[in-house]
Amino acid sequence: MTTAKTPKFPPDFVLPEPPKSQDEKMTASQHLSLTGGAHYLALHLGNPDTTVVGSDLYITRVPTGELADMSGVPYPDLMVAFNVNPAAYLARNGYVISEQGKPPDFVLEVASRSTGRRDTVDKRVIYAELGVPEYWRFDETGRYHGTRLAGDRLVGSRYEPMEINELADGSLQGHSVILNVDLRWTNGQLGWYDPATGEHVPTMESEREALAQAETRVQELEEQVRQLRRE
């Protein structure tokens, strides 16, 4: 009987920084960073000690030293992996499947002029071969991916399209079983919704709005108290 060996890595083993064009940086930042979308999705998913919510770092089967080069190795705009080691992800500057013991559970690519074909053709093959259960694509205009929102579920060794519905307001929505959230395209923006409540997962903007509403309500209550005292 052969026992699988746990892979060993040098203490200083670190994956290189992926190359990323200005075009890619701008589109991913617009929909994931500037809105705080990735951060608040991470808060919604919880379990930070065993959950990785990361972006723009390589996903590899093996350490980079065992690869001829990094060409063709993906670095998604957003990646989620449950029941893994976030400290190893940070220490390696990327996700090493042989170290984490499993592929990521979810990846998403945001369309840009320079990545449209790779996202819809090449990466569908790559992520399927890596065993990623769900692969999603978001395109602000639909020009680069050919559709504004798309999701694939891994069935066997191949991806099958997931259902995308058009809502009454013209938004497009699909459900991620892995994350248990609804992804929504609305007027060119990416949104994450809790299917249990129908409410948007908070963003920086919605948090500020909620705080402003709370402050207004406190002021109204204080004014009511002052009026009662005058009476």
C-alpha positions as CSV (number, residue, x, y, z in Angstrom):
1,M,0.0,0.0,0.0
2,T,1.4,3.4,-1.0
3,T,0.8,6.4,1.2
4,A,0.5,9.8,-0.4
5,K,3.3,12.1,0.6
6,T,2.7,15.6,1.8
7,P,4.4,18.1,-0.5
8,K,7.4,19.9,1.0
9,F,8.3,23.5,0.1
10,P,11.3,25.6,0.9
11,P,10.4,28.1,3.7
12,D,11.1,31.0,1.3
13,F,9.1,29.6,-1.7
14,V,7.0,32.4,-3.2
15,L,5.2,32.6,-6.5
16,P,6.1,35.5,-8.8
17,E,3.7,38.4,-9.3
18,P,1.6,37.8,-12.4
19,P,1.9,40.3,-15.3
20,K,-1.2,42.4,-15.6
21,S,-2.0,45.0,-18.3
22,Q,-3.4,48.4,-17.3
23,D,-6.5,47.4,-19.1
24,E,-7.0,44.4,-16.9
25,K,-6.2,46.3,-13.7
26,M,-8.7,49.0,-14.5
27,T,-11.7,46.7,-15.2
28,A,-11.1,44.4,-12.3
29,S,-10.6,47.4,-9.9
30,Q,-13.7,49.1,-11.1
31,H,-16.0,46.2,-10.3
32,L,-14.2,44.5,-7.3
33,S,-11.9,46.9,-5.5
34,L,-13.3,50.4,-5.8
35,T,-16.8,49.3,-4.7
36,G,-15.4,47.1,-1.9
37,G,-17.2,44.2,-3.5
38,A,-14.6,41.5,-2.9
39,H,-14.0,42.7,0.7
40,Y,-17.7,42.6,1.6
41,L,-18.2,39.3,-0.1
42,A,-15.5,37.9,2.1
43,L,-17.2,39.3,5.2
44,H,-20.5,37.8,4.0
45,L,-18.9,34.4,3.5
46,G,-17.3,34.4,6.9
47,N,-14.8,31.9,8.4
48,P,-11.6,33.9,7.5
49,D,-9.4,31.4,9.3
50,T,-10.3,28.7,6.7
51,T,-11.5,30.7,3.7
52,V,-9.4,32.4,1.0
53,V,-11.0,35.3,-1.0
54,G,-8.2,36.5,-3.2
55,S,-7.4,38.0,-6.6
56,D,-4.7,38.6,-9.2
57,L,-2.4,35.8,-7.9
58,Y,-1.5,32.6,-9.7
59,I,-3.3,29.3,-9.2
60,T,-0.9,26.4,-9.8
61,R,-0.9,22.6,-9.3
62,V,2.7,22.6,-8.1
63,P,5.4,25.0,-7.0
64,T,6.7,27.4,-9.6
65,G,10.1,25.7,-9.4
66,E,8.6,22.6,-11.0
67,L,7.2,24.6,-14.0
68,A,9.1,25.5,-17.1
69,D,7.5,28.9,-17.0
70,M,4.3,30.6,-15.9
71,S,2.7,31.2,-19.3
72,G,-0.8,29.8,-19.4
73,V,-1.0,29.7,-15.6
74,P,-4.2,31.6,-14.6
75,Y,-4.5,34.4,-12.1
76,P,-8.2,35.2,-11.8
77,D,-9.8,38.5,-10.9
78,L,-11.5,36.8,-8.0
79,M,-11.1,33.4,-6.3
80,V,-12.8,31.7,-3.4
81,A,-11.6,28.6,-1.6
82,F,-13.2,27.1,1.5
83,N,-11.6,24.9,4.1
84,V,-8.1,25.8,3.1
85,N,-5.0,27.5,4.6
86,P,-5.2,31.3,4.1
87,A,-1.7,31.7,5.7
88,A,-0.2,29.4,3.1
89,Y,-1.9,31.4,0.3
90,L,-0.3,34.6,1.6
91,A,3.1,33.1,2.3
92,R,3.3,31.6,-1.2
93,N,1.8,34.7,-2.9
94,G,-0.6,32.5,-4.7
95,Y,-2.7,29.3,-4.5
96,V,-0.8,26.0,-4.8
97,I,-3.3,23.1,-5.2
98,S,-0.9,20.4,-4.1
99,E,-0.3,22.3,-0.9
100,Q,-3.9,23.3,-0.2
101,G,-5.1,19.8,-1.0
102,K,-7.9,21.0,-3.3
103,P,-8.6,23.4,-6.2
104,P,-10.4,26.7,-5.5
105,D,-14.1,26.4,-5.3
106,F,-15.0,29.5,-7.3
107,V,-13.3,31.8,-9.8
108,L,-14.5,34.9,-11.6
109,E,-13.0,36.8,-14.5
110,V,-14.0,40.4,-15.3
111,A,-13.9,41.2,-19.0
112,S,-11.4,43.5,-20.5
113,R,-10.4,44.3,-24.1
114,S,-7.2,42.3,-23.8
115,T,-8.7,39.2,-22.1
116,G,-12.0,38.5,-23.7
117,R,-11.1,35.5,-25.8
118,R,-8.9,34.0,-23.0
119,D,-11.7,34.3,-20.5
120,T,-14.3,32.6,-22.7
121,V,-12.2,30.0,-24.4
122,D,-8.8,29.2,-22.9
123,K,-9.6,29.7,-19.2
124,R,-12.7,27.5,-19.5
125,V,-10.4,24.7,-20.4
126,I,-7.8,25.6,-17.8
127,Y,-10.1,25.9,-14.9
128,A,-11.9,22.7,-15.8
129,E,-8.6,20.8,-15.9
130,L,-7.7,22.3,-12.5
131,G,-11.1,21.0,-11.2
132,V,-12.6,24.4,-10.2
133,P,-16.3,23.6,-9.5
134,E,-17.7,27.0,-10.7
135,Y,-16.3,29.5,-13.2
136,W,-18.1,32.8,-13.6
137,R,-17.6,35.7,-16.1
138,F,-18.8,39.3,-15.9
139,D,-18.7,41.7,-18.8
140,E,-19.9,45.3,-18.2
141,T,-21.0,45.8,-21.8
142,G,-21.1,42.2,-23.2
143,R,-18.7,43.2,-26.0
144,Y,-15.7,41.1,-24.9
145,H,-17.4,37.9,-23.5
146,G,-20.3,38.0,-25.9
147,T,-22.6,38.1,-22.9
148,R,-22.9,40.2,-19.8
149,L,-23.0,37.5,-17.2
150,A,-22.2,33.8,-17.5
151,G,-21.5,30.9,-15.1
152,D,-20.3,27.4,-15.6
153,R,-20.7,24.3,-13.4
154,L,-18.1,21.5,-13.6
155,V,-19.9,18.2,-14.5
156,G,-17.4,15.4,-14.8
157,S,-14.4,17.0,-16.5
158,R,-16.3,19.6,-18.5
159,Y,-18.2,22.8,-17.8
160,E,-21.9,23.1,-18.4
161,P,-23.6,26.6,-18.5
162,M,-25.6,27.7,-15.5
163,E,-29.0,29.4,-15.8
164,I,-29.0,33.2,-16.1
165,N,-32.3,34.9,-15.7
166,E,-33.4,38.4,-16.8
167,L,-35.3,40.3,-14.0
168,A,-38.1,42.7,-14.5
169,D,-35.8,45.7,-14.4
170,G,-33.5,44.3,-17.1
171,S,-30.9,43.0,-14.7
172,L,-29.3,39.6,-15.3
173,Q,-28.9,37.2,-12.4
174,G,-27.4,33.8,-11.8
175,H,-27.1,31.7,-8.6
176,S,-23.8,30.4,-7.3
177,V,-24.5,27.1,-5.5
178,I,-20.9,27.1,-4.1
179,L,-21.1,30.6,-2.5
180,N,-24.9,30.6,-2.0
181,V,-25.2,34.1,-3.4
182,D,-26.8,35.5,-6.5
183,L,-24.6,37.3,-8.9
184,R,-26.3,40.2,-10.7
185,W,-25.5,42.4,-13.7
186,T,-27.3,45.7,-13.2
187,N,-26.6,48.7,-15.5
188,G,-23.0,47.5,-16.1
189,Q,-22.3,46.9,-12.4
190,L,-21.6,43.6,-10.6
191,G,-23.7,42.9,-7.5
192,W,-23.8,40.1,-4.9
193,Y,-27.2,39.3,-3.4
194,D,-28.2,37.1,-0.5
195,P,-30.9,34.7,-1.9
196,A,-32.5,34.3,1.5
197,T,-33.3,38.0,2.0
198,G,-33.0,39.4,-1.6
199,E,-30.8,42.1,-0.1
200,H,-27.6,43.2,-1.7
201,V,-24.4,42.2,0.1
202,P,-23.2,45.5,1.5
203,T,-20.7,47.7,-0.4
204,M,-18.8,50.8,0.8
205,E,-21.5,53.0,-0.7
206,S,-24.4,51.1,0.9
207,E,-22.6,51.1,4.3
208,R,-22.2,54.9,4.1
209,E,-25.9,55.3,3.1
210,A,-27.0,53.1,6.0
211,L,-24.9,55.1,8.4
212,A,-26.3,58.4,7.1
213,Q,-29.9,57.0,7.5
214,A,-29.1,55.9,11.0
215,E,-27.7,59.3,11.9
216,T,-30.8,61.0,10.4
217,R,-33.1,58.8,12.5
218,V,-31.2,59.6,15.7
219,Q,-31.5,63.3,15.0
220,E,-35.3,62.9,14.4
221,L,-35.7,61.0,17.7
222,E,-33.7,63.6,19.6
223,E,-35.9,66.3,18.1
224,Q,-39.0,64.4,19.2
225,V,-37.6,64.1,22.7
226,R,-36.9,67.9,22.8
227,Q,-40.5,68.6,21.7
228,L,-41.9,66.4,24.4
229,R,-39.9,68.1,27.1
230,R,-41.1,71.5,25.9
231,E,-44.7,70.4,26.2
